[in-house]
């Protein structure tokens, strides 16, 4: 079971918030981008999207073995902003933050 499944088991709704902050974009909208959904990271827009969607918790992690070399902007941003994010737990693959 993934951490997302654990959230769902507790009655929470797991959603994806893209790093460019786009609330209406779908995965296929990024098909022509060199880095797909990892293109155009924007910390300010991403945080605004989290606020707009009333996100309470943030899970950041590597889903596949192919992700091991990918930069996780969300984790770096959450670690930088302790006034807005509180790290609740972390493993080698996942980190869980409370969004304040």
C-alpha positions in Angstrom: 0.0 0.0 0.0 1.3 3.5 -0.8 1.1 6.4 1.6 -1.7 7.8 -0.6 -3.7 4.6 0.2 -3.1 5.2 3.9 -4.6 8.7 3.6 -7.6 7.3 1.7 -8.1 4.7 4.4 -8.3 7.5 7.0 -11.0 9.2 4.9 -8.7 11.9 3.4 -8.8 12.7 -0.3 -5.4 12.5 -2.0 -4.9 15.0 -4.8 -1.9 16.1 -6.9 -0.9 19.7 -7.1 1.6 20.4 -9.9 4.8 22.3 -9.3 3.7 25.1 -11.7 0.5 25.8 -9.7 -1.9 25.1 -12.5 -5.2 24.0 -11.1 -6.9 23.0 -14.4 -4.0 21.2 -16.1 -4.0 17.5 -16.8 -1.1 15.2 -17.3 -1.5 15.1 -21.1 -1.2 19.0 -21.2 2.5 18.5 -20.5 3.2 15.9 -23.2 5.3 18.4 -25.3 7.3 19.6 -22.4 10.8 18.2 -22.1 10.4 17.4 -18.4 6.6 16.7 -18.6 4.8 17.6 -15.4 8.2 18.6 -13.8 8.5 21.5 -16.2 8.2 25.2 -15.1 8.5 24.9 -11.3 7.1 27.9 -9.5 7.2 27.9 -5.7 4.9 30.9 -5.3 2.2 29.5 -7.7 2.5 26.0 -6.2 2.0 27.3 -2.6 -1.0 29.5 -3.8 -2.5 26.3 -5.3 -2.1 24.5 -2.0 -3.9 27.3 -0.2 -6.6 27.5 -2.8 -7.3 23.8 -2.5 -7.1 23.9 1.3 -4.4 21.2 1.5 -3.7 20.1 5.0 -0.9 17.5 4.4 1.8 17.1 1.8 3.4 13.8 0.9 6.5 14.1 -1.2 8.3 11.0 -2.5 9.8 8.9 -5.2 7.1 6.7 -6.6 9.3 4.7 -9.0 13.0 3.6 -9.0 13.4 5.9 -12.1 12.6 8.9 -9.9 15.8 8.5 -7.8 17.7 11.1 -9.7 14.8 13.6 -10.1 14.8 16.8 -8.1 11.8 17.0 -5.8 11.1 20.7 -5.8 8.2 20.2 -3.4 10.4 18.7 -0.7 13.0 21.3 -1.0 10.4 24.1 -0.9 8.7 22.5 2.2 12.1 22.1 3.9 12.9 25.8 3.2 9.7 27.2 4.6 9.2 26.0 8.2 6.7 28.7 8.9 4.3 27.1 6.4 5.3 23.4 6.5 6.0 21.2 9.5 7.8 17.9 8.7 5.9 15.1 10.5 8.0 12.1 9.4 10.5 11.1 6.7 12.0 7.9 5.3 14.5 7.4 2.5 11.7 7.6 0.0 8.9 9.7 1.5 8.4 12.8 3.6 5.1 13.9 5.2 4.5 17.5 6.0 1.6 19.3 7.8 0.6 22.4 5.8 0.0 25.2 8.3 
